[in-house]
Amino acid sequence: MIAEPQFRRATPSVKSTATQIRPQPRQRSQPSRKAYPFWLRVLLGLQSSCFLLALGGLGLTLVTYALTFYTQQQWNQQYNQLQELQQQERHLNILNESLKEEMVSDSTMIDGTLVPLTPDKTIYLEPAPIEDSKNHSPEEKTPQQSPERDYPLAY
């Protein structure tokens, strides 16, 4: 048998492997604010303020659109309700007029004529005389208990 030569790789030491794997952090040097020229600082400020204004305008546009959509829906609901109420009013007017017509036809069938209401046919009642409380003696003035009622006295 022929012996095959064994090749060995050289293994680097642990220290050199760790330094090769981990990259060195880059240190970016940022120029200070004073390093920018004045005109560039003004333009950067203008850019950031325009960006904020654009975001605010977008927000206002969305709010306005949402409110417009909401008010349109509310208006449609109220308009539909108005249409229903007008329909009910027309039905009630028709019913009222038909009842009037029926009453007229019923009254003409009974005696044949209707008597119109005029002021000369109105009955006037005289008010009751007011009793003078001075003529009554104190013995006659006894407190009277009113009977209990389950119904109202007048409307």
SEPALO-955952 format. One record per atom (N, C-alpha, C): x, y, z; residue in three letters. Coordinates in steps of 0.05 Angstrom, whole numbers, plus 5000, padded with zeros to 4 digits. Layout:
SEPALO-955952
XYZALA ...
end
This chain:
SEPALO-955952
501649775000MET 500050005000MET 501750255000MET 500650414985ILE 502150664983ILE 500850865002ILE 502450985018ALA 501451175037ALA 501151445023ALA 498751555027GLU 498251825015GLU 499252035034GLU 500452225022PRO 501452445039PRO 499052605050PRO 499152675074GLN 497152825087GLN 497953125087GLN 496153275078PHE 496753555077PHE 495253695101PHE 496653855113ARG 495554005135ARG 495354295128ARG 493054395134ARG 492854685130ARG 493754825155ARG 494855045150ALA 495755195173ALA 493355345184ALA 492755305209THR 490455435222THR 491455685235THR 490255895228PRO 491156145241PRO 490356155270PRO 491656315285SER 491056335314SER 488356465318SER 487256425341VAL 484556525348VAL 484556835348VAL 486656955356LYS 486657245356LYS 486457365328LYS 487857255310SER 487857365283SER 485157315269SER 483757095276THR 481257035264THR 479157235273THR 479157305298ALA 477157485309ALA 477457765297ALA 479857845293THR 480258115282THR 479558115252THR 479857895239GLN 479157885211GLN 476157885206GLN 474657755223ILE 471857725220ILE 470357985227ILE 471058105248ARG 469658345257ARG 470758585243ARG 468958725228PRO 469958965214PRO 470259195233PRO 472059355227GLN 472559595244GLN 470259795240GLN 469259905261PRO 467060105257PRO 468160355243PRO 466560445225ARG 467360685210ARG 466560925227ARG 468261105227GLN 467661345241GLN 467261565221GLN 464661635218ARG 463961835199ARG 464162105213ARG 465562265202SER 465862535214SER 463762705202SER 461862795218GLN 459862975209GLN 460763265213GLN 460463415192PRO 461363695196PRO 459463835215PRO 460364015230SER 458764155249SER 456864345234SER 454864445248ARG 452964625236ARG 454264875225ARG 456264955238LYS 457565205230LYS 459265155204LYS 459764905198ALA 461364855174ALA 459764895149ALA 456964885151TYR 455364935127TYR 455265235123TYR 455165315098PRO 454865605092PRO 452065695100PRO 451765955104PHE 449166065112PHE 446966005092PHE 447466035067TRP 445365995046TRP 444465705046TRP 446365515052LEU 445565235053LEU 443865175078LEU 444465295100ARG 442865265124ARG 440065375120ARG 439865605106VAL 437265715100VAL 435665525082VAL 436865415062LEU 435465225044LEU 434664975059LEU 436264875077LEU 435564635092LEU 433164695111LEU 433164925123GLY 430865005140GLY 428365045123GLY 428665155100LEU 426365195082LEU 425264925073LEU 427064735068GLN 426164465060GLN 424664325082GLN 425564345106SER 424164205128SER 421564345134SER 421464615132SER 418864745137SER 416864695115SER 417764675090CYS 415964605068CYS 414964315071CYS 416564145081PHE 415663865085PHE 413563855107PHE 413864005128LEU 411864015149LEU 409264145139LEU 409564355123LEU 407164485111LEU 405664285093LEU 407164135077ALA 405863945059ALA 404463725075ALA 405663635097LEU 404263435114LEU 401763555126LEU 401863795136GLY 399563935147GLY 397363965126GLY 398064045102GLY 396164075080GLY 394863815073GLY 396463605073LEU 395263335068LEU 393363255090LEU 394063305115GLY 392263245137GLY 389663405135GLY 389863665129LEU 387463825127LEU 385663735103LEU 386963655082THR 385463555059THR 383863295066THR 385163115080LEU 383862875089LEU 381562925108LEU 381963115126VAL 379863185146VAL 377463315131VAL 378063495112THR 375963625097THR 374363425080THR 375763235068TYR 374463025052TYR 372662855070TYR 373662785093ALA 372062615111ALA 369562765121ALA 369863025128LEU 367563175137LEU 365563215114LEU 366563255090THR 364763285067THR 363163025063THR 364462805064PHE 363162545061PHE 361162505083PHE 361862565108TYR 360062525130TYR 357562705128TYR 357962965122THR 355763145120THR 353963065096THR 355062965075GLN 353462875052GLN 351662645060GLN 352762455075GLN 351162225085GLN 348962325103GLN 349562505122GLN 347562615140GLN 345362765124GLN 346162915104TRP 344263065088TRP 342362865074TRP 343462655062ASN 341862455048ASN 339862325067ASN 340762265092GLN 338862135111GLN 336662325118GLN 337362585123GLN 335262775131GLN 333362825107GLN 334462835083TYR 332762875059TYR 330862645056TYR 331762405059ASN 329962165058ASN 327762185079ASN 328462275103GLN 326562295124GLN 324462515117GLN 325462735105LEU 323562945096LEU 321662845075LEU 322662685056GLN 320962565035GLN 318862395048GLN 319562225067GLU 317662055080GLU 315462215095GLU 316362435109LEU 314362595123LEU 312562745104LEU 313562835081GLN 311862955061GLN 309862755050GLN 310762515046GLN 308962305036GLN 306762245056GLN 307462235082GLN 305462195103GLN 303562425104GLN 304562665100GLU 302762905101GLU 300762895078GLU 301662815054ARG 299862785032ARG 297662575037ARG 298462355049HIS 296562145056HIS 294562245077HIS 295462395097LEU 293662495117LEU 291762705105LEU 292762875087ASN 290963065074ASN 288762925058ASN 289562715044ILE 287662565028ILE 285562435046ILE 286562325068LEU 284662195087LEU 282862395100LEU 283862625107ASN 282262835119ASN 280062935100ASN 280862985075GLU 278863075056GLU 276762855050GLU 277662605049SER 275662395044SER 273762375068SER 274762405093LEU 272962405116LEU 271062635115LEU 271962875107LYS 270163095105LYS 267963045084LYS 268762935062GLU 266862875041GLU 264862665050GLU 265762465065GLU 264062265076GLU 262062375096GLU 262962565113MET 261262695132MET 259062855118MET 259862995097VAL 257863155082VAL 255862975069VAL 256762755057SER 254862575044SER 253062435064SER 254162375088ASP 252462255109ASP 250362445120ASP 251162695123SER 249262895134SER 247162965114SER 247762955088THR 245663015068THR 243762785066THR 244562545072MET 242762315071MET 240762315094MET 241662415118ILE 239862405141ILE 237562595138ILE 238062855136ASP 235863045135ASP 235963215109ASP 237863175093GLY 237963305067GLY 239163575065GLY 239563715088THR 240763975086THR 242764015109THR 244664185104LEU 246564265124LEU 245964555132LEU 246164615157VAL 245664885166VAL 248465015171VAL 249065225157PRO 251665355161PRO 251665505188PRO 253965515200LEU 254265645226LEU 254565945221LEU 252766105233THR 252866395230THR 252766525258THR 253566775261PRO 253566895287PRO 250766935299PRO 248766965282ASP 246167005294ASP 244966755306ASP 246166525300LYS 245166275311LYS 246866185335LYS 248766355344THR 250466285366THR 248966335392THR 249366165411ILE 248066185437ILE 250066305457ILE 249366525469TYR 251066645489TYR 249866595517TYR 251566535536LEU 250666485563LEU 251566725581LEU 249766795599GLU 250267005618GLU 251966895640GLU 253967045650PRO 255566945673PRO 253766935698PRO 254466755715ALA 253066725741ALA 253566965758ALA 251567045774PRO 251967275792PRO 253967215814PRO 255567405821ILE 257567365842ILE 256267425869ILE 256467245887GLU 255267285913GLU 257067465930GLU 255767635945ASP 257267815962ASP 258067675988ASP 260567655994SER 261467516018SER 260967676043SER 260267936041LYS 259768106065LYS 257068036078LYS 255267946061ASN 252567886072ASN 252467626087ASN 254367456084HIS 254367196098HIS 255567226126HIS 254367086145SER 255467086172SER 257766896174SER 259466926194PRO 261766746197PRO 260966466202PRO 258566416213GLU 257766146218GLU 257265996192GLU 256466146172GLU 255866016146GLU 258465936132GLU 260666066139LYS 263166006126LYS 264565776140LYS 263965546132THR 265365316143THR 267065196120THR 269365106127PRO 271064996106PRO 269764736096PRO 269464716070GLN 268364476058GLN 270564306047GLN 270264056050GLN 272263876039GLN 271363796011GLN 273263825993SER 272563755965SER 272763445962SER 270863335948PRO 270963045944PRO 273362975927PRO 274462735932GLU 276662645916GLU 275662565889GLU 277162645868ARG 276362575841ARG 278562435826ARG 277762255809ASP 279662115793ASP 279962235765ASP 278462445760TYR 278462565734TYR 279062865737TYR 280062995717PRO 280763275719PRO 278163445719PRO 278363685731LEU 276063855732LEU 275363975704LEU 277364065690ALA 276864185664ALA 279364175647ALA 278964225622TYR 281264225604TYR 281864505595TYR 
end
